Amino acid sequence: MHLLRERRVNAGPALLLFALAAFPAGAQTLELALPLRCTPGVDCWIVHHVDQDPGPGKRDHACGTLTYDGHDGIDFALPDLSAMARGVEVLAAADGTVLAVRDGEPDERVESRGLEAVRGRECGNGVLLDHGDGWRTQYCHLRRGSLRVERGRNVRAGEALGLVGLSGKTSFSHLHFEVLRERRSLDPFTGAPVGEGSCPASGPGLWRADVAASLAYVAIPLTGLGVAGREPKPAELERGEHDGAALPADAAALVVWARGFGLRKGDIWRFRLLDPAGRTVVEREIEQDRDQAFAIRWVGRRRPPEGWPIGTYRASVDVRRGEQRFSRERAIAILAP
């Protein structure tokens, strides 16, 4: 769980929620705007949905497994830490009043800090909004020092609350967005409480219609693809390195790398790199050997004695799961050294 639920609101060491009173039948339904300033599928991705399985299993609103057991919100991921450093705004999803804020938690992966260091502060730096009629939204893992609102302030939908960060109980830079009513978390894709939704869901749920259209379900979000001049290290890719648009013709190797979320055992990665004449430089398939919430894979080829031909190369990655296929491609320029 990301959130600490208590019966008071406080701007102190923990992000706390009001005790939510019962709301009248027929009360107004909340309509949600996108809660961060990005283009879904281009520079942000939903990598975890709400878990609709009431038991120990996992099931998202599309009957897929892009979630984890008990997950009660929507995780919008950034491509890497360099995007976080540049700054991506977290936005109010609806008009409301700030009930609680917390700032000051470091932007550091929980694997480095340890679970005990974030106990009671799993949400990290965050904001809790009240929208009336018992509705609340919560925004977690914001960047330290980025919060732009204070308790008691009225905000409008689309107003910036802060920036996406890496605070609290998290391993990657993302926004955990949660919708609540009557002390219960709801899935914004269904409007149903966690563990009670049916799948596949139909209609926009609680999202505004144009927002729902931009959030088309993707079972394997491929959040990065690039070509490195040598074998990359995972930490380098996490920092946004090896993501440039050009490499020198004397690069030691050409290594195609990709990263994605929601991988399952048996998924097939297919990498391909074509030179300016359309000839294959690298082509290889890799079978996913285990379930992984997040995975990075790469394949490459060493520089030939004559060096790399100068021009535009085309890199691509496909991931196949049965009849489903998830693809990404980009161009890379090889320049004279």
C-alpha positions in Angstrom: 0.0 0.0 0.0 1.2 3.5 -0.8 -1.0 5.3 1.5 -1.4 5.7 5.3 -5.0 6.1 6.2 -6.0 7.7 9.4 -8.8 9.9 10.7 -7.2 13.4 10.5 -5.4 15.6 8.0 -1.9 16.7 8.8 0.9 18.3 6.8 3.5 16.8 9.1 5.5 13.6 8.8 2.8 11.4 7.3 0.3 12.1 4.5 -3.0 11.5 6.2 -6.6 11.3 5.0 -9.8 12.6 6.5 -12.3 10.0 7.7 -14.7 9.9 4.8 -18.4 10.4 5.6 -21.1 8.5 3.8 -22.3 10.4 0.7 -25.9 10.6 -0.4 -27.3 8.4 -3.1 -27.2 10.0 -6.5 -24.3 12.2 -5.6 -22.3 13.7 -8.5 -19.8 11.5 -10.3 -16.2 12.7 -10.5 -14.8 13.4 -14.0 -11.1 13.1 -14.2 -8.5 14.9 -16.4 -5.0 13.5 -17.0 -3.1 14.0 -13.7 0.3 14.8 -15.3 1.5 16.9 -18.2 2.6 14.4 -20.7 1.5 12.5 -23.8 0.6 8.9 -22.9 2.5 6.4 -25.0 5.1 8.9 -26.0 6.7 10.3 -22.8 4.7 8.6 -20.1 3.1 5.2 -19.7 0.6 3.5 -17.4 2.7 0.6 -16.1 0.5 -0.6 -13.3 -3.3 -0.5 -13.2 -5.7 -1.1 -10.2 -5.9 -4.8 -9.2 -9.4 -6.1 -9.7 -8.8 -9.5 -8.3 -10.3 -9.8 -4.7 -8.0 -12.7 -3.9 -4.2 -13.2 -3.9 -4.0 -13.1 -7.7 -3.9 -10.1 -10.0 -6.2 -8.8 -12.7 -6.5 -5.4 -14.3 -9.6 -3.8 -15.8 -8.8 -5.3 -19.2 -8.5 -8.8 -17.8 -4.7 -8.6 -18.1 -2.0 -8.7 -15.5 -0.5 -5.2 -15.8 -0.8 -4.7 -12.0 0.2 -6.4 -8.8 -1.7 -7.9 -5.9 -3.6 -5.3 -4.0 -2.5 -2.3 -6.1 -5.0 0.5 -5.5 -4.0 3.2 -8.0 -2.7 4.0 -11.4 1.1 4.3 -11.9 2.2 6.7 -14.7 5.9 6.1 -15.4 8.5 8.4 -17.0 11.0 7.1 -19.4 14.1 7.6 -17.1 15.6 9.8 -14.4 16.7 12.4 -16.9 13.0 13.1 -17.7 12.4 13.4 -14.0 15.3 15.9 -13.7 13.9 18.0 -16.5 10.6 18.1 -14.7 7.1 16.7 -15.5 4.2 18.5 -13.8 1.7 16.6 -11.7 -1.8 18.1 -12.3 -5.0 18.3 -10.3 -7.4 15.8 -12.0 -10.5 17.8 -11.0 -11.4 21.0 -9.2 -10.9 20.7 -5.4 -9.4 21.8 -2.2 -6.0 20.7 -0.8 -6.5 18.6 2.3 -2.9 17.5 3.0 0.6 17.9 1.6 3.9 16.4 2.5 7.4 17.4 1.2 10.9 16.8 2.2 11.3 13.1 1.4 14.4 12.3 -0.7 14.2 11.1 -4.3 15.8 7.8 -3.7 14.9 4.2 -4.7 13.5 2.2 -1.8 16.1 -0.5 -2.5 18.7 2.1 -1.5 16.8 3.6 1.5 15.3 0.4 2.9 11.7 -0.4 3.7 12.0 0.8 7.3 13.1 4.3 6.2 9.8 4.8 4.3 7.5 3.1 6.8 4.4 5.3 7.3 5.7 7.5 4.4 5.1 5.0 1.5 3.4 7.8 -0.6 6.6 9.9 -0.3 6.0 13.5 -1.1 2.3 13.9 -2.0 -0.9 15.9 -2.2 -4.4 14.9 -1.2 -7.4 16.7 -2.7 -11.0 16.9 -1.7 -13.5 17.2 -4.6 -16.8 17.2 -2.6 -19.5 14.6 -2.3 -17.0 12.3 -0.6 -14.5 12.2 -3.5 -10.8 12.4 -3.0 -7.7 12.0 -5.2 -4.2 11.4 -4.0 -0.9 12.0 -5.8 2.2 10.2 -4.6 6.0 10.0 -5.2 6.4 13.7 -6.0 9.9 15.3 -6.3 11.3 16.8 -3.2 10.9 20.6 -3.1 8.6 20.7 -6.1 5.2 21.0 -4.3 3.4 24.2 -5.4 0.3 24.1 -3.2 -0.5 24.3 0.5 -3.3 22.9 2.7 -6.6 24.8 2.3 -5.9 26.1 -1.2 -8.5 25.7 -3.9 -7.2 24.3 -7.2 -8.7 23.9 -10.6 -8.4 20.8 -12.9 -5.1 21.0 -14.8 -3.4 23.2 -12.2 0.1 22.1 -11.3 0.6 20.5 -7.9 4.3 19.6 -8.2 6.6 17.4 -10.2 6.9 13.7 -10.7 9.7 12.3 -8.4 11.1 9.2 -6.8 10.1 9.6 -3.2 8.6 7.0 -0.8 8.1 3.3 -1.6 9.1 3.2 -5.2 11.8 1.8 -7.5 11.3 4.1 -10.5 10.2 7.7 -11.2 6.4 7.7 -11.5 3.2 9.2 -10.3 0.9 7.0 -8.2 -2.6 8.4 -8.7 -5.5 7.2 -6.6 -9.2 7.9 -6.5 -11.1 7.4 -3.2 -14.7 7.4 -2.0 -16.1 6.3 1.3 -12.7 5.2 2.5 -12.3 3.0 -0.5 -10.0 3.1 -3.5 -11.8 3.1 -6.9 -10.5 2.1 -10.3 -10.9 5.2 -12.5 -11.3 2.9 -15.6 -14.4 1.2 -14.1 -15.6 3.5 -11.2 -15.7 0.3 -9.1 -13.9 -0.3 -5.8 -10.7 -2.2 -5.8 -11.4 -5.9 -6.1 -15.0 -5.5 -7.3 -14.7 -4.5 -11.0 -15.6 -6.8 -13.8 -13.4 -7.1 -16.9 -13.1 -6.2 -19.6 -14.3 -2.7 -18.7 -16.2 -0.7 -21.2 -16.7 3.1 -21.5 -14.5 5.9 -20.1 -15.0 5.0 -16.5 -14.3 8.1 -14.4 -12.0 9.7 -17.0 -13.1 12.5 -19.3 -13.9 11.0 -22.7 -10.9 12.5 -24.5 -8.5 11.4 -21.7 -9.9 7.9 -21.8 -9.2 7.8 -25.5 -5.6 8.8 -24.9 -5.2 6.0 -22.3 -5.8 3.0 -24.6 -4.8 -0.2 -22.8 -1.3 -1.5 -23.5 -0.4 -4.9 -21.9 3.4 -4.4 -22.4 4.4 -0.7 -22.3 7.7 -0.4 -24.1 9.1 2.7 -22.5 12.5 3.0 -24.2 14.5 2.0 -27.3 17.9 3.2 -28.3 21.3 2.2 -29.8 24.5 2.3 -27.7 28.1 2.4 -28.8 29.0 -0.3 -26.4 27.2 -2.7 -24.0 25.2 -0.5 -21.6 24.8 -0.9 -17.9 21.2 -0.9 -16.5 22.0 2.1 -14.2 23.2 4.0 -17.3 19.9 3.4 -19.1 18.0 4.4 -15.9 19.8 7.7 -15.9 18.9 8.3 -19.6 22.3 7.6 -21.1 22.7 5.8 -24.5 19.6 7.5 -25.7 21.1 9.9 -28.2 20.2 10.4 -31.8 23.7 9.9 -33.2 26.8 7.8 -32.8 30.3 8.0 -34.4 31.2 5.6 -37.2 34.1 4.4 -35.1 31.8 3.2 -32.2 33.1 0.0 -30.8 29.7 -1.7 -31.3 26.1 -1.0 -32.1 23.9 -2.3 -29.4 20.1 -2.1 -29.6 18.5 -1.9 -26.2 14.8 -1.7 -25.0 12.9 -1.6 -21.8 9.4 -2.5 -20.9 6.9 -3.3 -18.1 4.6 -6.2 -17.5 6.7 -8.9 -19.1 5.6 -12.6 -18.7 7.5 -15.8 -19.1 7.3 -16.9 -22.8 7.1 -13.4 -24.3 9.3 -13.1 -27.3 11.6 -10.0 -27.8 12.7 -9.4 -31.4 15.4 -6.9 -32.0 16.4 -5.6 -35.4 18.8 -2.9 -36.7 19.1 -2.0 -40.4 21.9 0.1 -42.0 21.3 3.0 -44.4 21.0 0.5 -47.3 18.4 -1.6 -45.5 20.8 -4.4 -44.8 20.5 -6.2 -41.5 23.2 -5.3 -38.9 21.6 -7.1 -36.0 18.6 -9.4 -35.7 17.8 -11.6 -32.8 15.0 -13.1 -30.8 15.1 -13.5 -27.0 12.5 -15.5 -25.0 11.5 -14.0 -21.7 12.6 -16.6 -19.1 10.4 -15.4 -16.2 7.7 -12.9 -15.2 9.1 -9.4 -14.7 7.4 -6.2 -13.7 10.2 -4.3 -15.4 12.8 -5.7 -17.8 15.7 -4.4 -20.0 17.2 -6.4 -22.9 19.8 -5.7 -25.5 21.6 -7.3 -28.5 24.5 -6.0 -30.5 27.4 -6.4 -32.9 31.0 -5.4 -32.8 32.3 -2.8 -35.3 33.7 -4.4 -38.5 37.2 -3.6 -39.6 36.0 -1.1 -42.1 33.8 0.7 -39.6 30.1 1.5 -39.7 28.6 2.9 -42.9 27.6 6.5 -42.4 23.9 7.4 -42.6 20.6 6.7 -41.0 20.0 3.4 -39.2 16.5 2.0 -38.2 16.2 0.2 -34.9 13.1 -1.7 -33.8 11.9 -4.0 -31.1 8.8 -6.2 -31.1 7.5 -8.1 -28.2 5.1 -10.9 -29.0 2.6 -12.6 -26.6 0.6 -15.1 -28.5 -1.3 -13.1 -31.2 -0.5 -9.8 -29.5 2.4 -7.7 -30.7 3.9 -4.6 -29.1 6.4 -2.5 -31.1 8.6 0.5 -31.0 11.1 1.9 -33.5 13.4 4.9 -34.0 16.1 6.3 -36.3 19.8 6.7 -35.3 22.4 8.6 -37.3 25.9 7.3 -37.7 28.3 10.2 -38.3 31.9 10.5 -39.5 34.2 10.5 -36.4 
